Amino acid sequence: MVNVAGGFFSYGPFTEVKPETLDRELAVNFKTAFYMCQAAVPLLLARGGGAIVNFASIAVVRSLMHMSAYSAAKSAVAGLTRELAREYRDANIRVNAVAPATVRTADNVASMADPKAPLVELDDVVNTVLFLAGDESSAITGQIVPITGKAY
């Protein structure tokens, strides 16, 4: 199961994050991952194992200015990933997460102050997800894999 849910809704100083903004960040970025994993695990148990790949963010491994609510929500995804990897390792369920920097999409390029800033290519994200979901990564679980391309 690949859990791609997420979004970015708040940018600004920590002290200005409104409760409704924090709730939205947690709902879209963490709760969706939580509930999708909760739905997938029984199915994976019934088939004898499998893989879950969650989407965290580079914000989990590298601090990003004025993104506290988003960073907290994606950090919760990373924590969930590690917990589930440990809880279901004996059931042959591998759980990992990718942590991409900003991915080159039309929306991301349009919203950036510098449209020539280095971005992660979508194919690099897809290839990493396919690797983590496939049999070639059978010895990898509980990892948060940064995907930075030339962005860092």
SERO-4910 file (N, C-alpha, C, O; in steps of 0.05 Angstrom, whole numbers):
BEGIN
 pado doro    nc1    nc2    nc3   cac1   cac2   cac3    cc1    cc2    cc3    oc1    oc2    oc3
  Met    A     17    -23      0      0      0      0     18     25      0     36     27     16
  Val    A     13     42    -18     28     67    -19      9     89    -10    -13     93    -21
  Asn    A     17    103     10      1    123     23     11    151     16     30    161     29
  Val    A      0    163     -5     10    188    -16     -4    213     -5      2    235    -13
  Ala    A    -22    209     13    -38    232     23    -20    253     35      0    247     48
  Gly    A    -28    278     32    -14    300     44    -20    326     30    -32    327      9
  Gly    A    -10    347     43    -13    373     32      0    393     51      7    387     74
  Phe    A      3    417     42     16    438     57     -3    462     59    -10    473     38
  Phe    A    -10    470     83    -30    491     86    -22    515    103    -36    535    104
  Ser    A      1    513    115      8    535    133     38    543    130     55    525    129
  Tyr    A     42    568    130     70    578    129     70    604    146     55    622    141
  Gly    A     88    604    165     90    628    182    101    621    209    107    597    215
  Pro    A    105    640    226    117    636    252    100    617    269     76    616    267
  Phe    A    114    601    285    101    582    303     79    595    320     58    583    323
  Thr    A     84    618    330     65    631    348     40    640    334     20    648    347
  Glu    A     40    640    307     16    648    292      0    625    281    -20    630    267
  Val    A      7    601    287     -8    578    277    -34    576    292    -35    575    317
  Lys    A    -56    577    278    -83    576    289    -91    547    294    -82    529    280
  Pro    A   -108    543    314   -117    515    320   -129    501    295   -124    477    291
  Glu    A   -144    515    280   -157    503    256   -136    496    235   -140    476    220
  Thr    A   -115    511    234    -93    505    215    -78    480    224    -72    462    208
  Leu    A    -72    478    249    -59    454    260    -77    430    256    -67    409    248
  Asp    A   -102    433    261   -121    410    257   -121    401    228   -122    377    223
  Arg    A   -121    420    210   -121    412    181    -95    398    173    -96    378    159
  Glu    A    -72    409    182    -47    396    176    -47    367    187    -38    349    173
  Leu    A    -56    364    212    -56    337    224    -76    319    210    -70    295    205
  Ala    A    -99    329    202   -119    313    189   -109    303    161   -112    280    155
  Val    A    -99    321    146    -91    314    118    -64    299    118    -62    280    102
  Asn    A    -45    306    135    -19    294    133    -14    270    151      1    253    145
  Phe    A    -28    269    174    -24    247    192    -48    228    194    -45    204    191
  Lys    A    -71    239    199    -94    221    203   -100    204    178   -108    181    181
  Thr    A    -97    215    155   -101    199    130    -82    176    130    -90    153    123
  Ala    A    -57    180    136    -37    159    137    -44    138    158    -43    114    153
  Phe    A    -52    148    181    -59    130    203    -82    112    195    -81     87    198
  Tyr    A   -104    123    185   -128    108    179   -123     90    154   -135     68    153
  Met    A   -108     98    135   -102     81    112    -85     57    121    -90     34    112
  Cys    A    -65     61    138    -50     39    149    -68     20    165    -65     -4    163
  Gln    A    -86     32    181   -104     16    197   -122     -2    179   -128    -24    187
  Ala    A   -130      8    156   -146     -7    138   -129    -28    123   -139    -50    117
  Ala    A   -104    -22    117    -87    -40    101    -76    -63    117    -74    -85    106
  Val    A    -69    -59    142    -56    -80    158    -72   -106    159    -60   -127    154
  Pro    A    -98   -106    164   -112   -131    164   -111   -146    137   -110   -170    136
  Leu    A   -112   -131    116   -110   -143     89    -83   -155     84    -80   -177     73
  Leu    A    -62   -141     93    -35   -151     90    -30   -175    108    -17   -194    100
  Leu    A    -41   -175    132    -39   -198    149    -52   -223    137    -41   -245    138
  Ala    A    -76   -218    125    -90   -241    112    -75   -253     89    -78   -277     83
  Arg    A    -59   -237     75    -44   -248     53    -16   -256     60     -1   -264     42
  Gly    A     -9   -254     86     17   -264     94     39   -244     93     63   -251     96
  Gly    A     33   -218     90     53   -197     90     51   -179     67     32   -180     51
  Gly    A     70   -161     65     70   -141     43     85   -116     52    101   -117     70
  Ala    A     80    -94     38     95    -70     43     76    -46     44     56    -44     30
  Ile    A     82    -28     62     69     -2     64     91     19     60    112     18     72
  Val    A     85     38     43    103     61     39     87     86     44     68     93     30
  Asn    A     95    100     65     82    126     72     98    149     61    121    146     55
  Phe    A     84    172     59     97    196     50    101    214     74     82    225     86
  Ala    A    126    218     82    134    238    102    142    263     86    129    270     66
  Ser    A    163    276     94    173    300     81    202    304     89    211    295    110
  Ile    A    216    319     73    244    326     81    243    342    107    263    343    121
  Ala    A    220    354    113    217    369    139    221    351    163    225    361    185
  Val    A    220    325    159    223    305    181    253    303    188    260    298    211
  Val    A    270    306    169    299    302    173    315    328    172    339    328    179
  Arg    A    303    349    163    317    375    161    297    397    167    275    398    155
  Ser    A    303    414    186    284    434    194    280    454    171    298    462    157
  Leu    A    255    462    169    247    482    149    233    505    163    215    501    179
  Met    A    242    529    158    233    553    171    203    558    167    193    556    144
  His    A    189    564    188    161    572    187    142    550    178    122    556    165
  Met    A    148    525    183    132    503    175    126    484    199    126    460    195
  Ser    A    122    495    222    120    479    246     97    460    246    100    436    254
  Ala    A     73    468    238     50    450    238     53    427    218     48    404    223
  Tyr    A     63    434    194     68    414    173     90    395    182     87    371    180
  Ser    A    111    406    193    134    389    202    124    370    224    132    346    225
  Ala    A    108    380    242     98    363    264     80    340    253     83    317    262
  Ala    A     63    347    234     45    326    223     61    305    207     56    281    210
  Lys    A     81    314    192     97    294    177    115    278    195    122    255    190
  Ser    A    124    291    217    140    276    237    123    254    250    133    233    257
  Ala    A     97    259    254     79    239    264     77    216    245     76    193    253
  Val    A     77    221    219     77    200    199    103    183    201    102    158    200
  Ala    A    125    196    205    151    181    209    150    164    233    158    141    233
  Gly    A    139    174    255    136    159    280    118    135    276    124    113    286
  Leu    A     96    139    263     77    117    257     91     96    240     87     72    245
  Thr    A    106    105    220    121     86    203    139     68    219    139     44    215
  Arg    A    155     80    237    174     64    253    159     45    272    167     22    276
  Glu    A    137     55    284    122     39    302    110     14    288    112     -8    298
  Leu    A     97     19    265     85     -3    251    105    -23    241    100    -47    240
  Ala    A    128    -13    232    150    -31    223    158    -50    246    162    -74    241
  Arg    A    160    -40    269    167    -56    293    145    -75    300    149    -99    306
  Glu    A    120    -65    301     97    -80    310     91   -103    291     82   -125    300
  Tyr    A     96   -100    265     88   -120    245    111   -134    231    107   -147    210
  Arg    A    135   -130    241    158   -143    228    156   -173    227    164   -186    207
  Asp    A    146   -185    249    144   -215    249    121   -225    232    118   -249    228
  Ala    A    104   -207    223     81   -215    205     89   -209    176     71   -210    158
  Asn    A    114   -204    171    124   -199    144    112   -175    130    109   -174    106
  Ile    A    106   -155    147     97   -129    136    119   -109    140    127   -103    162
  Arg    A    129    -99    118    150    -79    119    136    -51    116    118    -48    100
  Val    A    145    -32    132    134     -6    132    157     14    131    174     15    149
  Asn    A    157     30    110    178     51    106    164     76     97    140     77     91
  Ala    A    179     98     97    168    123     87    189    137     69    213    134     74
  Val    A    180    151     50    197    169     35    194    197     46    173    204     56
  Ala    A    215    213     44    215    240     54    226    259     33    249    268     34
  Pro    A    209    264     13    219    281     -9    221    311     -2    205    321     14
  Ala    A    240    324    -15    240    353    -15    218    361    -35    204    345    -44
  Thr    A    216    387    -40    195    396    -58    198    383    -86    220    384    -98
  Val    A    177    371    -95    176    356   -120    168    375   -143    150    392   -139
  Arg    A    181    371   -166    174    387   -189    146    380   -199    143    359   -213
  Thr    A    127    396   -193    100    394   -205     93    422   -215    106    442   -207
  Ala    A     73    424   -231     65    450   -242     57    469   -219     64    492   -220
  Asp    A     42    459   -200     33    475   -178     56    485   -161     57    509   -153
  Asn    A     75    467   -155     98    475   -139    115    496   -153    124    515   -141
  Val    A    120    492   -179    136    511   -194    122    538   -195    135    559   -192
  Ala    A     96    538   -199     81    563   -201     81    579   -174     79    603   -174
  Ser    A     82    564   -152     81    577   -126    108    586   -115    109    598    -94
  Met    A    129    579   -129    156    585   -118    165    613   -126    160    622   -149
  Ala    A    179    626   -108    191    652   -114    212    650   -135    215    668   -152
  Asp    A    227    628   -134    249    623   -154    241    598   -170    247    576   -161
  Pro    A    229    601   -194    221    578   -209    244    561   -219    240    539   -230
  Lys    A    269    571   -217    292    555   -225    305    541   -202    327    529   -205
  Ala    A    293    542   -178    304    529   -155    306    499   -160    288    488   -173
  Pro    A    326    486   -149    328    457   -153    305    442   -139    300    447   -115
  Leu    A    292    425   -153    270    409   -143    275    379   -148    292    372   -164
  Val    A    260    363   -133    262    334   -137    245    326   -161    222    336   -163
  Glu    A    255    310   -177    240    301   -201    220    279   -192    226    262   -176
  Leu    A    196    280   -203    175    261   -196    184    232   -201    178    215   -185
  Asp    A    198    227   -223    208    200   -229    226    189   -207    225    165   -201
  Asp    A    241    207   -194    258    198   -172    242    189   -148    249    169   -135
  Val    A    220    203   -143    202    195   -121    189    168   -128    189    150   -111
  Val    A    179    166   -152    165    141   -160    184    118   -159    176     97   -149
  Asn    A    208    121   -169    227     99   -169    234     90   -141    237     66   -136
  Thr    A    237    109   -122    243    102    -94    219     87    -82    223     67    -67
  Val    A    195     97    -87    171     83    -76    169     55    -87    163     36    -72
  Leu    A    173     52   -113    171     25   -125    192      6   -113    186    -17   -108
  Phe    A    216     16   -108    237      0    -95    228     -9    -68    230    -32    -61
  Leu    A    218     10    -51    210      3    -24    186    -15    -23    183    -31     -5
  Ala    A    169    -14    -43    145    -31    -44    152    -59    -56    137    -78    -52
  Gly    A    174    -61    -69    181    -86    -83    198   -105    -66    207    -99    -44
  Asp    A    201   -129    -78    216   -151    -64    246   -144    -61    259   -155    -43
  Glu    A    257   -126    -78    285   -120    -76    292   -106    -49    316   -106    -42
  Ser    A    273    -96    -35    278    -82    -10    268    -99     14    260    -88     35
  Ser    A    268   -125     10    256   -142     31    270   -140     58    259   -148     79
  Ala    A    294   -130     59    309   -128     84    307   -100     96    320    -94    116
  Ile    A    290    -83     85    288    -55     94    261    -50    106    240    -54     93
  Thr    A    260    -42    131    235    -34    144    241    -14    166    262    -14    178
  Gly    A    221      3    171    224     24    191    242     47    184    251     62    202
  Gln    A    246     51    158    265     72    150    250     96    138    228     93    126
  Ile    A    261    119    141    251    143    130    273    151    109    295    159    116
  Val    A    266    150     84    285    153     62    283    181     50    263    187     36
  Pro    A    303    198     55    302    225     43    306    223     12    322    207      2
  Ile    A    291    239     -2    294    242    -31    298    271    -37    280    287    -36
  Thr    A    323    278    -42    329    306    -44    339    315    -72    339    339    -78
  Gly    A    346    297    -89    356    305   -115    378    326   -112    396    322    -96
  Lys    A    375    347   -127    395    369   -125    385    391   -106    396    413   -105
  Ala    A    363    386    -92    351    406    -75    367    411    -50    364    432    -37
  Tyr    A    385    393    -42    401    396    -18    429    387    -23    446    389     -5
***
